[in-house]
Amino acid sequence: MTGFYLIIGVISLASWLVSKRLKNKFTYYSKIHLKNGLSGKEIAEKMLNDHGIFNVKVISTPGELTDHYNPLNKTVNLSEVVYNQRNASAAAVAAHECGHAVQHAQAYEWLTLRSKLVPAVNISSKFSQWLVIGGIILGAASGNTGIGFIIAVVGLAMMAVATFFSFITLPVEYDASNRALAWLKSKNMLTTIEQDGAKDALKWAARTYLVAALGSLAMLLYWGLRILGSRD
């Protein structure tokens, strides 16, 4: 188990470093002001219009790095900084979130699958770890047989759903970034320097999802060995 503790520690450190690097990148590229003078909101609306999407609203949402697309009410939610500012970071984020709206409009298969998993993940994220830990404790108290083991396995299965979801998220996020960068370039929305900044910022944003997926997998394997290995 020492090896898994080490792996989890390394992934946790990597997650912190990537998150810190991401914030630094967005701060740096926020200083590169767009020559076209468009705000994140205006870029988002133009990208939606260029893709023939007129039923999606672009709105402002509180917080930092809280940007997201909501397929339920068809809104592109941009953090206040992205919504109002006119820089490479804002352009990258705004276009990326619109990339999700384009995926939705075109029924992109990975986004469709991810959306179907959301209800299950909402439940599993709340209860999986409690069931796993509770099942292990109950199993230890009853000689590691019967109901405790079953509860732990149910929790493990729920944890597996969340891990699967985290990996399904990867192609969704990478594709949204590719769509965003392709549109920004094809429409000559950014200068070469601005385009390079947008690409770099989105690259680091994608890495946060990759680290999260690896962390979820590591935890699944750890608890899987704890539960299933105890039966040997």
C-alpha positions in Angstrom: 0.0 0.0 0.0 3.0 2.3 0.4 3.3 2.5 -3.3 -0.3 3.7 -3.7 0.1 6.3 -1.0 3.2 7.6 -2.9 1.2 7.7 -6.2 -1.7 9.5 -4.6 0.8 12.0 -3.0 2.5 12.6 -6.4 -0.9 13.1 -8.1 -2.0 15.5 -5.4 1.2 17.5 -5.8 0.8 17.5 -9.6 -2.8 18.7 -9.2 -1.7 21.6 -7.0 1.2 22.5 -9.4 -1.0 22.4 -12.5 -3.7 24.5 -10.8 -1.2 27.0 -9.7 0.4 27.1 -13.2 -3.0 27.5 -14.7 -3.8 30.6 -12.6 -0.4 32.1 -13.4 -1.0 31.5 -17.1 -4.4 33.1 -17.1 -3.0 36.1 -15.1 -0.2 36.5 -17.6 -2.4 36.3 -20.7 -4.9 38.6 -19.2 -2.3 41.3 -19.7 -2.3 40.7 -23.5 -5.1 43.0 -24.6 -6.9 42.1 -27.8 -6.3 44.2 -30.8 -10.0 43.7 -31.9 -11.2 45.2 -28.6 -13.9 42.5 -28.1 -14.9 41.3 -24.6 -15.3 37.7 -23.6 -19.1 38.2 -23.9 -18.8 39.6 -27.4 -16.5 36.8 -28.6 -18.8 34.2 -27.2 -21.8 35.7 -28.9 -20.0 35.9 -32.2 -18.8 32.3 -32.1 -22.4 31.1 -31.3 -23.8 33.2 -34.2 -21.1 32.0 -36.6 -22.2 28.4 -35.8 -25.9 29.2 -36.3 -26.7 28.9 -32.6 -29.2 31.6 -31.6 -31.0 29.9 -28.6 -28.0 30.0 -26.2 -27.6 33.0 -23.9 -24.2 34.3 -22.7 -24.5 35.4 -19.1 -22.1 36.5 -16.3 -21.5 34.2 -13.2 -19.7 35.1 -10.0 -16.4 33.7 -9.0 -13.0 32.9 -10.6 -12.6 30.1 -13.2 -16.3 29.3 -12.7 -16.9 29.4 -16.5 -19.1 26.6 -17.9 -21.8 25.7 -20.4 -25.1 24.6 -19.0 -26.9 22.3 -21.5 -30.1 22.3 -19.4 -31.0 26.0 -19.8 -28.7 26.5 -22.8 -26.5 29.2 -21.2 -22.8 30.0 -21.6 -21.8 31.1 -18.1 -18.7 33.3 -18.0 -17.0 34.5 -14.8 -17.2 38.2 -14.3 -13.5 38.7 -15.4 -13.9 36.7 -18.6 -17.3 38.2 -19.4 -16.1 41.8 -19.2 -12.4 41.8 -20.1 -10.8 42.1 -23.5 -7.7 39.9 -23.4 -6.3 36.6 -24.6 -7.4 34.7 -21.5 -10.9 35.9 -21.8 -11.0 35.1 -25.5 -9.7 31.6 -24.8 -12.2 30.8 -22.1 -15.2 32.3 -23.8 -14.5 30.4 -27.0 -13.9 27.2 -25.1 -17.2 27.3 -23.4 -18.9 28.1 -26.7 -17.2 25.0 -28.0 -19.4 23.0 -25.6 -22.5 24.7 -26.9 -21.4 23.7 -30.4 -20.9 20.2 -29.3 -24.4 20.2 -27.8 -25.9 21.6 -31.0 -24.2 19.0 -33.1 -24.9 16.1 -30.7 -21.2 15.4 -30.1 -21.2 11.7 -28.9 -18.8 12.2 -26.0 -20.8 15.1 -24.6 -24.0 13.2 -25.0 -22.6 10.2 -23.1 -21.2 12.6 -20.4 -24.6 14.3 -20.0 -26.3 10.9 -19.5 -23.9 10.0 -16.7 -24.4 13.3 -14.8 -27.4 12.1 -12.6 -25.5 8.9 -11.6 -22.3 10.8 -10.9 -24.2 13.3 -8.7 -25.4 10.4 -6.5 -22.1 8.5 -6.5 -20.0 11.5 -5.6 -22.1 12.0 -2.5 -22.3 8.5 -1.2 -19.5 6.3 -2.7 -16.7 7.0 -0.2 -19.1 6.8 2.8 -20.3 3.4 1.6 -16.7 2.2 1.0 -15.4 3.2 4.4 -18.6 2.2 6.2 -18.5 -1.2 4.5 -14.9 -1.8 5.4 -15.6 -0.9 9.1 -18.6 -3.0 9.2 -16.8 -5.9 7.5 -13.9 -5.7 10.0 -16.3 -5.7 12.9 -18.1 -8.8 11.5 -15.1 -10.8 10.4 -15.0 -9.3 6.9 -18.0 -11.3 5.6 -21.5 -10.6 4.6 -23.2 -7.2 4.4 -20.1 -5.1 5.1 -18.4 -6.5 2.0 -21.5 -6.0 -0.1 -21.8 -2.4 1.0 -18.2 -1.7 0.3 -18.4 -3.2 -3.2 -21.5 -1.1 -4.0 -19.6 2.0 -2.9 -16.6 0.9 -5.1 -18.9 0.4 -8.1 -20.3 4.0 -7.6 -16.7 5.2 -7.3 -16.0 3.5 -10.7 -18.8 5.4 -12.3 -17.3 8.7 -11.1 -13.9 7.6 -12.4 -15.3 6.6 -15.8 -17.0 10.0 -15.9 -13.7 11.8 -15.3 -12.1 10.0 -18.3 -15.2 10.7 -20.5 -14.7 14.4 -19.6 -11.2 14.4 -21.3 -12.3 14.1 -24.9 -15.1 16.6 -24.3 -12.8 19.2 -22.9 -10.0 18.7 -25.5 -12.5 18.8 -28.3 -14.1 22.0 -27.0 -10.6 23.7 -26.9 -9.8 22.5 -30.4 -13.1 23.9 -31.7 -12.4 27.2 -30.0 -8.9 27.6 -31.3 -9.9 26.6 -34.8 -12.7 29.1 -34.9 -10.5 31.9 -33.4 -7.9 31.2 -36.1 -10.3 30.8 -39.1 -12.1 34.0 -38.3 -8.8 35.9 -37.7 -10.1 36.9 -34.3 -6.7 37.1 -32.7 -3.2 38.1 -33.7 -0.4 35.5 -33.7 0.7 36.4 -30.2 -2.9 36.4 -28.9 -3.6 33.0 -30.6 -0.5 31.5 -29.0 -1.5 32.8 -25.6 -5.0 31.4 -26.0 -3.6 28.0 -27.0 -1.2 27.9 -24.1 -3.9 28.8 -21.6 -6.3 26.2 -22.8 -3.5 23.6 -22.8 -3.0 24.1 -19.1 -6.7 24.1 -18.4 -7.0 20.7 -20.1 -4.2 19.4 -17.9 -6.3 20.0 -14.8 -8.9 17.5 -16.1 -6.2 15.0 -16.9 -4.7 15.1 -13.4 -8.1 14.9 -11.9 -8.9 11.8 -13.9 -5.6 10.1 -12.9 -6.3 11.0 -9.3 -9.7 9.4 -9.5 -8.3 6.3 -11.0 -5.6 6.0 -8.3 -8.2 6.3 -5.6 -10.4 3.6 -7.3 -7.5 1.2 -7.5 -6.5 1.9 -3.9 -9.9 1.2 -2.5 -10.4 -1.7 -4.9 -7.3 -3.4 -3.5 -8.4 -2.7 0.1 -11.8 -4.2 -0.5 -11.2 -7.0 -2.9 -7.7 -7.8 -1.7 -9.0 -8.4 1.8 -11.0 -11.4 0.5 -7.9 -13.3 -0.4 
